[in-house]
Amino acid sequence: MKNKPENVIMTEGDPKKIIFRFAQPLILANLFQQLYNTMDTIIVGKINGDEALAAVGVSFAVTMVMIAVATGTGIGTSVLIAKYCGAGNKSKVKTGISTVLIFSLMVAALIAVLGVVLSMPLLRLLKTPQNIINDAADYLRIYSLGMPFMFLYNVQASVFSALGNSKTPFHLLVMSSLLNIGLDLMFVGGFSMGVSGAAWATFIAQGVSAVISFLLLTDKVYIKDHERAEFSFFSGAVLKEMSSYAAVSVIQQSVVSVGMLIVQSAVNPFGSDVLAGYTAASKIDSFAIMPFIACGNAVSTYTAQNLGAGKKERIREGYKASVLLCAGIAVIEFAVIMLLRRRFLGFFMDLSSSSASAIETGMGYMTDLAFCYIIMGINSSFNGMLRGLGCLKLFLSGSIINLTFRIIFTYALVSVIGVSAVWLSMPAGWVLSFIYGRVGYRIMCKKKDSAGISDI
């Protein structure tokens, strides 16, 4: 029996089947990525209690900014690499990959230094409760040291996806997640290292995953290339071309994460009990939105490859397929969350000893957002198409409008309806962002029908 090819050819065949096939490993990979980030919270909360859980939760808001820069770099550059791939330009594919890897490692080193130096000042700025600030700072410093590994893995995962291979990143994430869980149990449970132990577990797991990913990518793209296409290890011209894509994605991802930091500062004054419930529910929410983000990334790669191949007429069908897939996922998630939300909360907290305010906060968060994930799915699919088409300014401005509205909504209503204003601002922002994007895209298409899909 012949092995199925790892790379999905997106410029031929039924768009629905292509999107479904390509998105499945991406969805699973994103879920394992979230599991990777969440196991620290579960194990620390179960073994060390609500204060340790809150410390990791506060730290997560900061680490999300770091993750955003790494993810944004990967997403942005992958769009251009996908276009090179769709056009069959192997030389530029190779040059683009090596250029972004070198550049991203330089950026990661800078972020690592800043993270170590600024951890405590930043946590004070966020009004972190004094009873958890030292643990949170320790976690952040160790996490910051792993930035080069995180960048290396995230960028390489995006490159694999741009080439049409969404299975390899998934397999690596499964391995890395299992390693992280094992190390968490050893360091936090066995060695009683607390919050710091969870951070070291993440550091080691990320390092192993990044190194293996690097070896696989270089073997596939450079060593096993039978055509021996000429390329440069670093190209200023290619970096400049990539920057227009990467910068927008980095800014967009960073803007969202900075927004989370600002919104986090509205939660912190409610105290560590409410913060613990919020942290637990936000982790569950992170799992819930991952499939929709994956669908958006699948549409982005699909759109870029077809645009590079000159097959613009296929793009609309890919977008519709993603929306259909997101709708099905949203219905399933609604049913699962409504039936099992208390049990999910129990993964992170000891419900028999946790405070009533912590449990009430977590339950309220999950219940309210369970009704709204379909909005997230539609918005993510549309944004993925915009990225693939190169409508970067429209994509970025929509993200900024979303963030700005969330902050205003939160701080305007938090004193009126309480902490629920924080999570209710999310679906409100999604709706506003989608409306803005659709209207802006229609106007753009009337001026210049560059994509030939103005009727979506």
Secondary structure, DSSP 8 states (H G I E B T S, - for coil): -----SS---SSS-HHHHHHHHHHHHHHHHHHHHHHHHHHHHHHHHHH-HHHHHHHHHHHHHHHHHHHHHHHHHHHHHHHHHHHHHHT-HHHHHHHHHHHHHHHHHHHHHHHHHHHHHHHHHHHHTT--TTTHHHHHHHHHHHHHTHHHHHHHHHHHHHHHHTT--HHHHHHHHHHHHHHHHHHIIIIIIS--HHHHHHHHHHHHHHHHHHHHHHHHHIIIIIS-TT-----S--HHHHHHHHHHHHHHHHHHHHHHHHHHHHHHHHGGG-HHHHHHHHHHHHHHHHHHHHHHHHHHHHHHHHHHHHHTT-GGGHHHHHHHHHHHHHHHHHHHHHHHHHHHHHHHHHHS-TTTS-HHHHHHHHHHHHHHHTTHHHHHHHHHHHHHHHHHT-HHHHHHHHHHHHHHHHHHHHHHHHHHTTHHHHHHHHHHHHHHHHHHHHHHHHHHHH--SSS-TT-
